Amino acid sequence: MPKSSPVRVSALADLKKVKKEMALQAERAALAAKLEAQAAAQRAKEAQLRASQSNLFQAAIGKVKPLLHASRAQLKGTAPAPIPKQQMLDDEAAVRESVSDEVDITSLLDTDADLSYRRPGVGPDVPQKLRRGVWSIQAQVDLHGLRSDDARETLGKFIRTAHKQGIRCIRVVHGKGLGSPGKAPVLKDKVRRWLVQKAEVLCFVQAPPMQGGKGALLVLLQPMGV
């Protein structure tokens, strides 16, 4: 009996391999087609759902008309006001440089019991009127308990602001010095020196007992614009 040829056996093996590969490809193609069909069905279902929701929304709101452009409000944002940083720095520098603790004001004070002050050109009746309350107190600053540097800067800023606002009469509380070393009224004397050097100050007097007495001063400022 003749033996099978090795070439023929090899050909049969290759044929089986090809058939198997073709079967796998066909199976893969069928699976891909099935997945694509499922995806298409899902997309169609979602589109139908969106259309249904859109119809419900339109049915709920009814017919609408487009707005005319002329009736639209034209809104413009308001830019925030700029912060005058340089002016603030200049003001602070002016406050620090405008008054000194070393000025001798003895000759500038009136020789009354309260050592009141009036700027040259101001009549002697002005301190008396200030003491009697002809001008009502419109604002006050309390320097009691502050350190000398802080008190000087606080007083300078307060006077500048009050003058810009048109305030005429202010009260400055400096304390009686009872808490100072040796019970000496250090801040009281310095406040008088500072006020004499301020161009906005016309005169000052010691406050009446009901308004602070020896622990405060009533100060009359220049009119605004002067």
C-alpha positions in Angstrom: 0.0 0.0 0.0 1.5 3.4 -1.0 2.4 5.9 1.8 0.8 9.5 1.9 2.9 12.2 0.4 4.3 14.7 3.0 3.4 17.6 0.7 -0.3 16.5 0.6 -0.5 16.3 4.4 0.9 19.8 4.7 -1.6 21.2 2.2 -4.5 19.7 4.2 -3.2 21.3 7.4 -2.9 24.7 5.8 -6.4 24.4 4.4 -7.8 23.6 7.9 -5.9 26.6 9.3 -7.3 28.9 6.6 -10.9 27.7 7.2 -10.4 28.2 11.0 -9.1 31.7 10.4 -12.0 32.5 8.1 -14.5 31.2 10.7 -13.0 33.5 13.3 -13.1 36.5 11.1 -16.8 35.8 10.2 -17.6 35.4 13.9 -15.8 38.7 14.7 -17.7 40.5 11.9 -21.0 39.2 13.1 -20.2 40.3 16.7 -19.2 43.8 15.4 -22.4 44.0 13.4 -24.4 43.1 16.4 -22.8 45.7 18.6 -23.2 48.4 15.9 -26.9 47.5 15.6 -27.3 47.7 19.4 -25.6 51.1 19.4 -27.7 52.4 16.6 -30.9 51.2 18.4 -29.7 53.0 21.6 -29.0 56.2 19.7 -32.4 56.1 18.1 -34.0 55.5 21.5 -32.2 58.5 23.0 -33.1 60.7 20.1 -36.8 59.7 20.4 -36.6 60.5 24.2 -35.1 64.0 23.5 -37.8 64.7 20.9 -40.5 63.7 23.4 -39.0 65.9 26.1 -38.7 68.8 23.7 -42.4 68.4 22.7 -43.4 68.3 26.3 -41.5 71.5 27.0 -43.0 73.3 24.0 -46.4 72.2 25.0 -45.9 73.5 28.5 -44.7 77.0 27.6 -46.9 77.4 24.5 -46.0 79.8 21.7 -43.3 82.3 22.2 -42.1 85.4 20.3 -38.5 86.5 20.0 -37.5 89.7 21.8 -36.7 92.7 19.7 -33.1 93.9 20.0 -34.3 97.4 20.8 -36.0 96.3 24.0 -32.9 94.7 25.4 -31.3 96.3 28.4 -27.8 97.5 27.8 -26.0 96.9 31.1 -22.5 98.3 31.7 -20.4 97.3 34.6 -19.3 100.1 37.0 -15.6 100.2 37.5 -14.5 100.3 41.2 -13.2 103.6 42.4 -9.4 103.8 42.4 -7.7 103.7 45.7 -5.7 106.9 46.2 -2.7 105.1 47.7 -0.2 107.9 46.9 -2.5 110.5 48.4 -2.8 108.4 51.5 0.9 108.1 51.8 1.3 111.9 51.2 -1.2 112.6 53.9 0.5 110.3 56.4 3.9 112.0 55.6 2.4 115.4 56.0 0.9 114.5 59.4 4.3 113.2 60.6 6.3 116.2 59.4 3.8 119.0 60.2 4.2 119.1 64.0 7.0 119.0 66.4 7.3 118.1 70.1 10.1 120.7 70.7 8.3 123.9 69.7 8.1 126.5 72.6 4.5 127.8 72.6 4.7 129.7 75.9 4.6 133.1 74.2 1.7 132.1 71.9 -0.7 131.1 74.7 -3.0 133.6 76.3 -2.2 134.5 79.9 -5.5 133.3 81.3 -5.9 130.5 83.8 -6.6 128.0 81.1 -3.7 129.0 78.8 -6.0 129.2 75.8 -4.7 129.9 72.3 -5.9 132.0 69.4 -4.2 132.5 66.1 -3.0 136.0 65.3 -5.8 138.0 63.8 -8.5 136.1 65.8 -10.3 138.4 68.3 -10.1 137.9 72.1 -13.8 137.2 72.2 -13.5 134.0 70.1 -12.0 131.9 72.9 -14.7 133.2 75.3 -17.5 132.2 72.8 -15.9 128.8 72.3 -15.9 128.2 76.1 -19.5 129.3 76.4 -20.6 126.8 73.7 -21.5 129.2 70.9 -20.1 126.5 68.6 -21.5 123.0 69.2 -19.1 120.1 69.4 -19.5 118.2 66.1 -16.8 115.5 66.6 -14.2 114.4 69.1 -11.0 112.3 69.3 -9.8 110.5 72.4 -6.0 110.3 72.7 -6.0 109.2 76.3 -3.7 106.2 76.8 -2.0 106.4 73.4 1.8 106.6 73.0 3.1 110.0 71.9 3.8 109.1 68.3 0.4 107.4 67.9 -1.4 110.3 69.5 0.3 112.9 67.3 -0.5 111.0 64.1 -4.1 110.3 65.2 -4.7 113.9 66.1 -3.2 115.1 62.8 -5.4 112.8 60.7 -8.5 113.7 62.7 -8.1 117.4 62.3 -7.4 117.1 58.5 -10.5 114.9 58.0 -12.7 117.1 60.2 -11.6 120.3 58.3 -12.3 118.6 54.9 -15.8 117.7 56.1 -16.5 121.3 57.1 -16.6 120.6 60.8 -15.9 123.7 62.9 -15.8 122.6 66.6 -14.1 119.5 67.9 -13.2 118.1 71.3 -9.7 116.6 71.9 -9.5 114.3 75.0 -5.9 114.0 76.2 -6.4 112.9 79.8 -5.2 114.5 83.0 -1.9 112.6 83.2 -2.9 110.8 86.4 -1.6 107.5 84.9 1.7 109.0 83.7 5.0 108.6 85.6 5.1 111.2 88.3 1.5 112.2 87.6 2.8 114.7 85.0 0.4 115.5 82.1 2.9 114.8 79.4 0.4 114.3 76.6 -1.6 117.3 77.6 1.3 119.7 77.0 2.2 118.0 73.7 -1.3 118.2 72.4 -1.2 122.0 72.9 2.1 122.2 71.0 0.7 120.2 68.1 -2.5 122.2 67.9 -0.7 125.5 67.7 1.3 124.2 64.7 -1.8 123.1 62.8 -2.9 125.6 60.1 -6.5 124.4 60.4 -6.8 125.5 64.1 -8.1 129.0 64.9 -8.1 128.7 68.7 -8.6 126.3 71.6 -9.6 126.5 75.2 -9.8 124.1 78.1 -13.1 122.2 78.1 -15.7 123.1 80.8 -15.9 120.6 83.7 -19.0 118.9 82.2 -17.1 118.3 78.9 -13.8 117.0 80.3 -12.3 119.8 82.2 -8.5 119.7 82.5 -8.5 116.4 80.5 -9.8 117.9 77.3 -9.7 120.9 74.9 -12.3 122.5 72.8 -10.9 123.4 69.4 -12.3 125.8 66.7 -11.2 125.0 63.2 -10.9 127.2 60.1 -14.0 127.3 57.8 -13.7 124.8 55.0 -11.8 126.2 52.0 -9.7 128.5 54.1 
